[in-house]
Amino acid sequence: MKLRNALVAALGLAFAAGVANAQITVGVTVSATGPAASLGIPERNTIALMPQEIAGQKVNYIVLDDASDTTTAVKNIRKLISEDKVDIVLGSTTSPNSLAMIDVAAEGKTPMISMAASSRIVEPVDDKKRWVFKTPQNDAQMSTAILEHMTNNGVKTVAFIGFADAYGEGWYEQFNTLVDVRGLKMVANERYNRTDTSVTGQILKIVSANPDAILIAGSGTPAALPQKALKERGYKGKIYQTHGVANNDFLRVCGRDCEGTLLPAGPVLVASQLPDSNPVKKSALAYITKYEAAHGPGSVSTFGAHAWDSGLLMAAAVPEALKAAKPGTAEFRAALRDALENLKEVPAAHGIYSMSPTDHLGLDQRSRVMVQIQGGAWKVVQ
């Protein structure tokens, strides 16, 4: 009996060791359906283009749809960590979902790379957020670009309308602080829900304040709703959007009502228009080439590029983590977290990433350009 038990124990250890050595398991949750689907679909498409092997280790991707729902996003990450035993989580698409996932990632001591914009996802880096990284530019970075453009173009008064969630609130917090610093005046501040079908009341208040410019802090196709309402009311001032609208679905839904719209965006959106001296052009074009080879000319999206960059960061960190432990272990997950935090000058589609213990985004001003919608297309502007 003792011999039999010893053999069973030995086989169990061998099996466990085999699992630990088998492959890197990557959990993914994106908003492929629901209000954020125009963001999540290109992210999901991009996961299929990621490497199947890194540093000699096979990579298995488990992709789940959270339907743009916070509760489902939390359920997904719990499943990925507790049942699928993933080594890392990529996602989610939106700021509310990603913020809700932080506690689970920290609890499971599993690194997570978000594809959402809010700076609150990674700031400040504390005991929980030390496990969390992200790829999209912070709202603070993009707010600075918008306000620089506003002040350079004679804007004195501004109005704000944004999502009634973490995305809109984060943007208002950053933008309003900088409005004061730049000496502009905020004359209206409104909110709406991602699922709303009308914003007439909010737009009437904004138009009556007669601002020189308006910032709409939304993402995906729901961000078109206030803009179309503004055009219906005959608003003639400058309209700015955030980098949350930088995809072709937004152009399609908004149509002629978005002509002339200004926004900051990652270099990947206009990579072919950048000078060869731009340090991000080469890596941005590499993603565009790969995505369009799979999905056709003009199909690329900045949101897919956020997913791509999460994969690049992961791939850059894995070789270092493998020096410390095997995939499938707590030691590997911890080593992967440490490796992510120490990445330097990683070229990607949206910028050059350099992380640190106090910066889990790692992007600088090389990660943004100002663009305008002209003739239904994105054009670089000064």
Secondary structure, 3 states (H helix, E strand, C coil): CHHHHHHHHHHHHHHHHHHHHHCEEEEEEECCCCCCHHHHHHHHHHHCCCCCEECCEEEEEEEEECCCCHHHHHHHHHHHHHCCCCCEEEECCCHHHHHHHHHHHHHCCCCEEECCCCHHHCCCCCCCHHHEEECCCCHHHHHHHHHHHHHHCCCCEEEEEEECCHHHHHHHHHHHHHHHHHCCEEEEEEEECCCCCCCHHHHHHHHHHCCCEEEEECCCHHHHHHHHHHHHCCCCCEEEECHHHCCHHHHHHHHHHHCCCEEEECHHHHHHHCCCCCCCHHHHHHHHHHHHHHHCCCCCCHHHHHHHHHHHHHHHHHHHHHCCCCCCCHHHHHHHHHHHHCCCCEECCCCEECCECCECCCCCHHHCEEEEEECCEEEECC
